[in-house]
Amino acid sequence: MSALKLSILIVCVLLVPTPAVSAADWPQWRGPTADGISLERDLPVQWDREHNIAWKARLPGLGTSTPIVWGDRIFVTSQIGDGPIGEGPVAGPARDFPGSPPARRGGVQERVRFAVQAFDRADGKMAWEYVFDAEGELPPTHTMHNLATPSCVTDGNVVYAWFGTGQLVALSLNGKLVWKRHLGKEYSPFFVLWGHGSSPLLYKDRLILLCDHRDASYLLALDKTTGAQLWKVDRGKDRRSYSTPVVIPSPDGRDQILVNGKERIDVYDVATGELRWYVGQAVTLAAPCPVLHDGMLYVTRGYSSGPYSAVEIGGLGDASSRVKWEIKTGAPYITSPLYYQGVMYLAGETGVVTAADAADGKSLWKARIGGIFSASPVEADGKVYLLNEDGETIVLEAGRELKILARNQLEERMLASPAISGGQIFERSDDHLICIGKATKRRPLTGGNHPLTAQGPPAHH
């Protein structure tokens, strides 16, 4: 996501100078380069419940994590059983969408288990499911999501899955446990208003985890092979971020991790955790993930039509002088921006979609195209795909004028962002994992020769 209104779903990472993953895989939140861009062509443009659907798989449990894809497998996380629901406003007609349950089925704290589920690309059958008990006191979450909000990430050898209690598992592509940890017990309880949403970020030999919570806030780097701590940076107390960290290249060759947080944007050295530079003013909360293009970060700060801006990367300390432009209001609450060919696309919680000129931030067009957006937009083959909570995917022709090519309704509530792989689109509803496009033959599962470029929601989104 992740996918929730005041909680957030999340997850993002950007291209860094390392070997690329296969264009057919979607191994992390927002795809191979973690910016929502796919290099694939000839994707489906029109579909409905009866047409152009390869398969639909029933999902045991609930969650709002985005599907990831590697080879012949699609991976999602789920929560089985209900945990406590915290207080939080719920707005919009999609919250009462008929025929589909909310991301929670009640507020009773019965036994809760977590699941990592792998589905076969060819027919949608579950290949394996790794299930384990939620341990410790369960933190309350917003009614729009649960403790299975963070998206998985994989390097083609191991799948890493993180849950809202702080429990973290590393699994082989065949579902065997490699290692596990419980950060909520080892460091500090995972309590943050409306529940944890940040997804894990995978970068070279390390797994990066953002834990901005009430009792302790920190950024953590683990050895991806063993789970051992490499470094830990204290970020203070009572911080609040639902965003996934982003890896960005540095002009001096020292790659960096960007954290979109409540107080400001902080950028750390990926090797050591040292704070390098920072920018921005405090906001109520931060959910979206920035995107990078030609040395420029396009950043939205989230929460109730907040600001969005363009910031030139590099330097040390206060980066206020490197803000190219800033628009004070109009940014989406939850969703991350999409940059494509000089246009910045923003899809909001009121159904308003904005296309802004990336050169100065000024609006090229703005339209209320319908629905509420918790899923972040994606692009492929010159088309922008916008998935609203009603289960309708609106396909736009990318450009400086609004042109709607198709409106595709599946009539299921959807909060998770779509994934694109192998000529197919994968969408997750409350009830199903859905493969859109033509059926395919099985592809090889192995793919460890294609390390992630960088990744690493509220995972959403």
Stockholm file with secondary structure:
# STOCKHOLM 1.0

chainA/1-461         MSALKLSILIVCVLLVPTPAVSAADWPQWRGPTADGISLERDLPVQWDREHNIAWKARLPGLGTSTPIVWGDRIFVTSQIGDGPIGEGPVAGPARDFPGSPPARRGGVQERVRFAVQAFDRADGKMAWEYVFDAEGELPPTHTMHNLATPSCVTDGNVVYAWFGTGQLVALSLNGKLVWKRHLGKEYSPFFVLWGHGSSPLLYKDRLILLCDHRDASYLLALDKTTGAQLWKVDRGKDRRSYSTPVVIPSPDGRDQILVNGKERIDVYDVATGELRWYVGQAVTLAAPCPVLHDGMLYVTRGYSSGPYSAVEIGGLGDASSRVKWEIKTGAPYITSPLYYQGVMYLAGETGVVTAADAADGKSLWKARIGGIFSASPVEADGKVYLLNEDGETIVLEAGRELKILARNQLEERMLASPAISGGQIFERSDDHLICIGKATKRRPLTGGNHPLTAQGPPAHH
#=GR chainA/1-461 SS CCCCSSSCCCCCCCCCSSCCCCTTCBCSTTTTTTSSEECCCSCCCCCCSSSSEEEEEECSSBCCCCCEEETTEEEEEEEESCCCBCCCCCCSGGGGCTTSCCSSSCSCCCCCEEEEEEEETTTCCEEEEEEEECCSSCCCBCTTCCSCCSCCEECSSEEEEECTTSEEEEEETTSCEEEEEEHHHHTCCCCCTTCCCCCCEEETTEEEEEEECSSCEEEEEEETTTCCEEEEEEEESSCCBCCCCEEECCTTSCCEEEEECSSCEEEEETTTCCEEEEECCCCSCBCCCCEEETTEEEEECCSSSEEEEEEECCCSEECGGGEEEEEEEEECSSCCCEEETTEEEEECTTSEEEEEETTTCCEEEEEECSSCCCSCCEEETTEEEEECTTSEEEEEECSSSCCEEEEEECCSCCCSCCEEETTEEEEECSSEEEEESCCCCCCCSCCTTSCCSSCCCCCCC
#=GC SS_cons         CCCCSSSCCCCCCCCCSSCCCCTTCBCSTTTTTTSSEECCCSCCCCCCSSSSEEEEEECSSBCCCCCEEETTEEEEEEEESCCCBCCCCCCSGGGGCTTSCCSSSCSCCCCCEEEEEEEETTTCCEEEEEEEECCSSCCCBCTTCCSCCSCCEECSSEEEEECTTSEEEEEETTSCEEEEEEHHHHTCCCCCTTCCCCCCEEETTEEEEEEECSSCEEEEEEETTTCCEEEEEEEESSCCBCCCCEEECCTTSCCEEEEECSSCEEEEETTTCCEEEEECCCCSCBCCCCEEETTEEEEECCSSSEEEEEEECCCSEECGGGEEEEEEEEECSSCCCEEETTEEEEECTTSEEEEEETTTCCEEEEEECSSCCCSCCEEETTEEEEECTTSEEEEEECSSSCCEEEEEECCSCCCSCCEEETTEEEEECSSEEEEESCCCCCCCSCCTTSCCSSCCCCCCC
//
